[in-house]
Amino acid sequence: MSRQPRPEVPVPRQLPLRRSPRGAGTARVTRTRLRSTAAVCTTMSALAATSLITAPSVAEPFSPEPCALQRTDVHHSEGLDTWNAAYPRPARTLDAVMVFLSFPDSQPLTSPAELAADHFPATGDFFRRASYGAFTLRPHPLRDWIRMPSPSTSYAIRRDWAPKHRAAYLRDALAAADRYVDFSRYDVVYFVADPDAPGVDSDATKVVNLDTPMRADGTDIRRVVTVFENHPPDRLVLAHETGHVFDLPDLYHRPVDGKGDWDTHVGDWDLMGSQFGLSPDLLGWHKWKLGWLQPRQVVCVRGSEPTRLTLEPLGAGPGVVVTGAAGAPAFGLGRGTKLAVVRTGAGSALAFEVRTPVGNDALSCRAGVLVYRVRSGAESGGGPVEVVDAHPDTEACWADSVYPPLADAPVALGESFTVPGEGVRVKVEDRTVSGAWTVQITPA
């Protein structure tokens, strides 16, 4: 099973779908064909010939904190002074439709219910824990297969998908599904292909971003998660792809020649780096970006004097048991300080958070204070976050970690560490009876 992540992709500008007026019914109501053959050819020409032009996004004020980096125009910027309103914000319950697509050249060997169970409730549980219960992703899987009009092999599905074939797939999938799905009811769209069809490549799962949205049921569809996973699928793969739907970037490093280590930027320490990570909970910076950390839970460390603070484990939330200073179970964590930030430049910062084996990080290799750099001007896949290794001469959990050199990256209890190139020093002094960690940070 491959451990290589799948990058999301943009598609060239296309004409919006034309469709007949919607009837009074919703799901399972047969509708008229969306367009004529001539219209299909016209749209496909536009899809194949027009290059991507990034449309301006609408910004919503978000964080007034002085250490909140300003969002830039790069794809999935890690700036969080504003929220990009082109993306659904996961601060409430969002509804996701799962459309299961079969092909005329293959008889499915699994049922839609089996494929839905591959991803839920696991995906929803991940986000519930990561958000401390603030966000619910509610799936709505269809019960039956929907037949695509062309054989699976005709779409030339692969990791680096040709725009022409990708456009044809999306067009056919939406046209076929629109007979049965009221897309105006959903915030997230998953197109799940029959994993046993001969033309389906499991390495092609990704988010497709539409520069000009498709239209269905009076709704703009700006991005679609195309799922081509095997049965059973890669661990937490759908949670990773859904993270892109919420404006989170890829944190892995893709080697130029396709060979070598993919996980050199963040290792196991964030889902957006690897869905296989031992500690896949979203970084505190991402939880702040998504609105799951309140301003009072983020400390901006300024000046040159040491700042002593108490940091709760990032994965600790209501009802989560954390081991206290004496090794006994401790309760009641979840609303205290989770993240400390030192601004290091106009578009850069250092972040500090405690990672322990709780919640989504139950399989963590090492516990301690994780230190990482954030750059708001680095685009998705270009190293917007880089974990700083506090133990550069050692590695850990080589049999299970996606990148053992960073598995022991956190600063452990009783250790001090000065961030190379920054001069910022962190000292992990103690653990409290409640299970929080006492940390001293000294800016340069």
C-alpha positions in Angstrom: 0.0 0.0 0.0 1.5 3.3 -1.1 2.2 6.0 1.5 2.5 8.8 -1.0 -0.1 11.6 -0.4 -2.3 12.8 -3.2 -2.2 16.5 -4.1 -5.4 18.3 -4.8 -5.7 19.7 -8.3 -7.2 22.8 -10.0 -9.2 22.3 -13.2 -9.3 24.8 -16.0 -12.1 27.3 -16.4 -15.3 25.8 -17.7 -18.8 26.9 -18.6 -21.4 26.3 -15.9 -23.8 23.4 -16.4 -27.1 24.3 -18.0 -30.0 22.3 -16.6 -33.8 22.2 -16.6 -35.8 23.8 -13.8 -35.9 21.7 -10.7 -39.1 19.8 -9.9 -40.8 19.6 -6.6 -39.2 16.4 -5.5 -35.7 15.9 -4.1 -33.6 12.6 -4.2 -34.7 9.8 -6.5 -36.7 12.1 -8.8 -35.9 11.6 -12.4 -35.1 14.8 -14.3 -34.7 15.7 -17.9 -31.3 15.6 -19.6 -29.1 18.6 -18.7 -27.9 19.6 -22.1 -27.7 18.6 -25.8 -24.8 16.9 -27.4 -23.7 20.1 -29.0 -23.6 21.8 -25.6 -21.5 19.0 -24.2 -18.9 19.4 -27.0 -18.8 23.2 -26.4 -18.2 22.8 -22.7 -15.6 20.2 -23.2 -13.7 22.4 -25.6 -13.7 25.2 -23.0 -12.5 22.8 -20.4 -9.6 21.5 -22.5 -8.4 24.9 -23.8 -8.7 27.4 -21.1 -6.0 27.8 -18.4 -6.6 28.3 -14.7 -7.1 31.9 -13.6 -7.3 32.2 -9.8 -10.4 34.2 -8.9 -10.2 36.7 -6.0 -11.7 35.4 -2.8 -13.9 37.1 -0.3 -12.2 37.6 3.1 -14.0 37.6 6.4 -12.3 39.1 9.4 -11.2 36.4 11.8 -8.4 36.9 14.3 -7.1 40.2 15.6 -4.2 38.6 17.5 -0.8 40.3 16.8 0.8 36.9 16.0 -1.8 35.9 13.5 -0.1 36.0 10.1 -1.8 37.8 7.3 -3.4 35.6 4.6 -1.7 35.9 1.2 -2.9 35.0 -2.3 -1.1 31.6 -2.4 -3.2 28.5 -2.5 -4.3 27.5 1.0 -2.3 30.3 2.7 -1.5 29.7 6.4 -2.4 33.3 7.2 -5.4 33.4 9.5 -6.2 37.1 10.0 -9.2 36.5 7.7 -11.2 33.5 6.6 -11.4 32.7 2.9 -15.2 32.7 2.3 -14.8 30.6 -0.8 -14.5 27.6 1.6 -17.1 26.2 4.0 -16.0 27.0 7.5 -16.2 23.9 9.8 -17.5 25.7 12.8 -21.0 24.0 12.7 -22.6 20.9 11.3 -21.9 20.4 7.6 -23.6 17.9 5.4 -21.7 15.7 2.9 -23.2 13.7 0.1 -21.5 10.5 -1.0 -22.3 9.5 -4.6 -21.3 6.0 -5.7 -20.3 5.7 -9.3 -20.2 2.5 -11.3 -19.2 1.9 -14.9 -20.5 -0.1 -17.8 -17.3 -2.1 -18.1 -17.4 -3.5 -14.5 -19.9 -5.1 -12.1 -19.2 -3.7 -8.6 -18.0 -6.3 -6.1 -18.9 -4.1 -3.0 -22.0 -2.3 -2.0 -22.3 1.5 -1.4 -23.0 0.7 2.2 -19.7 -1.1 2.5 -17.7 1.7 0.9 -19.5 4.3 3.1 -18.5 2.3 6.2 -14.8 2.5 5.0 -14.9 6.2 5.7 -17.6 6.8 8.2 -17.8 7.1 11.2 -14.0 7.2 11.2 -13.8 10.5 9.3 -16.5 12.2 11.3 -14.9 10.9 14.6 -11.6 12.4 13.6 -13.0 15.9 13.1 -15.2 15.7 16.2 -12.1 14.9 18.3 -10.0 17.5 16.5 -12.6 20.2 17.0 -13.3 19.4 20.6 -16.9 18.7 19.6 -17.4 22.1 17.8 -17.7 20.6 14.4 -19.8 17.7 13.0 -19.4 16.3 9.5 -22.7 14.5 8.7 -22.5 12.0 5.8 -25.4 11.3 3.5 -24.4 8.2 1.4 -26.7 7.2 -1.4 -28.0 3.6 -1.2 -27.4 2.6 -4.8 -24.8 2.8 -7.5 -25.2 5.5 -10.2 -24.1 4.3 -13.6 -21.6 6.5 -15.5 -22.2 6.7 -19.3 -18.7 5.6 -20.4 -16.3 2.8 -19.4 -14.0 3.5 -16.6 -11.0 3.1 -18.9 -12.2 6.0 -21.1 -11.5 8.5 -18.3 -7.8 7.7 -18.1 -7.9 8.1 -14.3 -4.5 8.5 -12.7 -2.6 10.5 -10.1 -1.6 13.3 -12.4 -4.8 13.4 -14.4 -5.0 15.0 -17.8 -7.5 18.0 -17.6 -9.5 16.7 -20.6 -10.2 13.3 -19.0 -10.7 14.8 -15.5 -13.2 17.3 -16.9 -15.2 14.6 -18.7 -15.4 12.5 -15.5 -16.7 15.4 -13.5 -19.2 16.4 -16.1 -20.5 12.9 -16.5 -20.6 12.3 -12.8 -22.5 15.5 -12.0 -25.0 14.9 -14.9 -25.6 11.3 -13.8 -26.0 12.2 -10.1 -28.2 15.3 -10.6 -31.1 13.0 -11.4 -31.0 11.7 -7.8 -29.3 14.3 -5.7 -30.4 17.8 -4.6 -27.0 19.4 -4.4 -28.4 22.5 -2.8 -28.7 20.5 0.5 -25.0 19.7 0.8 -21.8 21.5 1.8 -19.4 18.8 0.7 -19.5 16.5 -2.4 -17.8 13.1 -2.5 -17.8 11.2 -5.9 -16.8 7.6 -4.9 -15.8 5.3 -7.8 -16.2 1.6 -7.9 -12.8 0.5 -6.7 -12.8 -2.7 -8.8 -13.4 -1.0 -12.1 -10.4 -1.7 -14.4 -9.8 2.0 -15.1 -9.8 3.2 -11.5 -6.4 4.1 -10.0 -6.4 4.2 -6.2 -3.6 6.7 -6.2 -5.8 9.3 -7.9 -8.0 10.2 -4.9 -7.8 14.0 -4.4 -9.8 17.3 -4.3 -10.5 19.0 -7.5 -10.9 22.8 -7.3 -13.1 24.4 -9.9 -12.0 27.9 -10.9 -15.5 28.5 -12.3 -17.9 26.5 -10.3 -20.3 23.9 -11.7 -24.0 24.6 -11.2 -26.6 22.2 -10.0 -29.9 22.8 -8.2 -29.2 26.5 -8.0 -25.9 25.8 -6.1 -22.3 26.5 -7.0 -20.1 23.5 -6.6 -16.6 24.9 -6.2 -14.7 21.7 -5.3 -15.3 18.0 -5.4 -13.5 15.1 -3.6 -13.0 12.4 -6.2 -12.5 9.1 -4.3 -10.8 6.1 -6.0 -9.7 4.2 -2.9 -9.3 0.5 -2.6 -11.6 -1.4 -0.3 -10.5 -1.1 2.5 -9.0 2.3 1.9 -5.9 4.2 3.1 -6.2 5.2 6.7 -7.9 8.6 7.2 -7.5 9.4 3.6 -11.0 11.0 3.4 -10.2 13.2 6.4 -7.1 14.4 4.7 -8.9 15.3 1.5 -11.8 16.9 3.4 -9.2 19.1 5.1 -8.5 20.7 1.7 -12.2 21.5 1.4 -11.7 23.6 4.6 -8.7 25.5 3.1 -5.9 23.4 4.7 -2.7 22.9 2.6 -0.7 19.8 1.9 2.2 19.7 4.3 4.2 17.0 2.7 7.3 17.4 0.5 6.9 15.9 -3.0 10.3 14.8 -4.3 11.0 16.3 -7.8 11.7 12.9 -9.3 8.9 11.2 -7.4 11.4 9.2 -5.3 12.6 9.7 -1.8 11.0 10.8 1.4 7.6 12.6 1.3 7.3 13.4 5.0 10.4 15.5 5.6 8.4 18.7 6.4 6.1 17.5 9.3 6.6 13.8 9.6 3.8 12.2 11.7 2.6 15.4 13.2 -0.4 16.6 11.1 -3.0 14.8 9.0 -2.3 17.2 6.1 1.3 15.8 6.0 0.3 12.2 6.0 -2.9 10.3 6.7 -0.7 7.4 8.0 0.9 9.5 10.8 1.2 8.2 14.3 0.1 11.7 15.6 -2.3 12.8 12.8 -4.2 15.4 14.9 -4.3 18.8 13.2 -1.7 21.2 14.4 -2.8 23.9 16.8 -2.2 26.5 14.1 -4.8 24.7 11.9 -7.2 24.4 14.8 -6.8 28.2 15.3 -7.3 28.8 11.6 -10.5 26.7 11.6 -11.9 28.5 14.6 -11.6 25.5 17.0 -9.2 27.4 19.3 -10.5 30.5 20.9 -8.3 33.6 21.1 -7.9 33.1 24.9 -6.3 29.7 24.1 -3.5 31.2 22.0 -0.7 33.1 23.7 1.4 35.6 21.6 4.8 35.7 23.2 6.5 39.1 22.6 9.4 41.1 23.9 12.8 39.6 24.9 12.0 38.4 28.5 11.2 34.8 29.3 7.5 34.0 29.4 6.3 31.1 31.5 3.0 29.6 30.6 1.0 26.4 31.1 0.1 24.5 27.9 -2.6 21.9 27.8 -2.0 18.9 25.5 -3.4 19.7 22.1 -5.6 16.5 22.0 -7.1 17.1 25.4 -10.8 18.1 25.3 -13.9 17.6 27.3 -14.1 14.0 28.5 -10.6 13.1 27.4 -8.4 11.5 30.1 -4.9 12.8 30.3 -2.1 11.4 32.6 -1.2 13.9 35.3 2.2 14.6 36.8 2.1 11.6 39.1 1.1 9.2 36.4 -2.5 9.1 37.6 -5.5 9.9 35.3 -6.4 13.6 35.2 -9.6 15.2 33.9 -11.0 18.7 33.1 -8.6 19.8 30.4 -9.8 21.4 27.2 -10.4 25.1 27.7 -6.9 26.3 28.7 -4.0 27.5 26.6 -3.2 25.2 23.7 -0.8 27.2 21.5 2.0 29.7 22.0 3.3 31.7 19.0 6.4 33.8 18.5 6.3 36.1 15.5 9.6 35.9 13.6 8.8 38.0 10.5 6.1 39.7 8.5 5.0 36.4 7.1 6.5 33.9 9.5 6.1 32.6 13.0 7.2 29.8 15.4 4.5 27.8 17.1 4.7 25.7 20.3 2.2 23.1 21.4 2.1 20.0 23.6 1.6 16.7 21.9 0.8 13.6 24.0 -0.8 10.2 23.3 -4.5 11.3 23.6 -7.4 11.8 21.3 -6.4 11.6 17.6 -2.7 11.2 18.8 -3.3 8.1 20.8 -0.5 6.3 18.9 2.0 9.1 19.3 5.7 7.9 19.4 6.9 10.7 21.8 5.4 13.3 24.1 6.6 16.8 24.5 6.5 20.4 23.1 6.3 20.3 19.4 8.0 23.3 17.7 7.3 24.3 14.1 7.7 27.1 11.6 4.8 28.6 9.8 5.0 30.7 6.6 1.9 32.4 5.2 3.5 33.0 1.8 4.3 29.4 1.1 1.7 27.6 -1.0 0.2 24.2 -0.5 2.9 21.6 -1.0 5.6 24.2 -0.8 6.5 23.8 2.9 4.1 26.2 4.6 4.8 24.4 7.9 8.0 22.7 8.9 8.5 20.8 12.2 11.7 21.7 14.0 13.6 18.6 15.2 14.7 19.1 18.8 16.7 15.8 18.5 18.3 16.0 15.0 20.8 13.3 15.7 18.3 10.6 16.6 15.1 9.0 15.3 12.4 6.9 16.8 9.6 4.4 16.1 11.3 3.4 12.8 8.9 0.5 12.3 5.8 2.6 12.4 6.6 6.2 11.8 6.2 7.7 8.4 9.4 9.6 8.9 11.4 8.4 12.0 13.9 11.3 12.0 11.0 13.6 13.1 9.2 11.0 15.3 11.2 12.3 18.3 11.0 15.9 17.4 9.2 17.3 20.5 11.1 18.9 23.4 10.7 16.4 26.2 10.1 17.1 29.9 13.2 18.6 31.6 14.8 19.5 28.2 15.7 22.9 26.8 16.0 23.7 23.1 17.1 26.7 21.1 15.5 26.9 17.6 18.3 27.0 15.0 18.4 30.3 13.0 15.8 32.0 15.3 17.5 32.1 18.7 14.2 31.4 20.4 14.6 29.1 23.4 12.0 26.8 24.9 12.4 25.0 28.3 10.0 22.3 29.4 10.0 22.7 33.2 7.2 20.5 34.7 3.9 18.9 34.4 0.9 19.9 36.6 -1.3 17.6 38.5 -4.1 18.2 36.0 -1.9 17.0 33.1 -0.9 20.4 31.6 2.8 21.3 30.9 4.8 24.2 32.3 6.8 25.8 29.6 9.2 28.8 29.4 9.7 30.5 26.1 12.4 33.1 25.6 12.3 35.1 22.4 15.5 36.1 20.6 
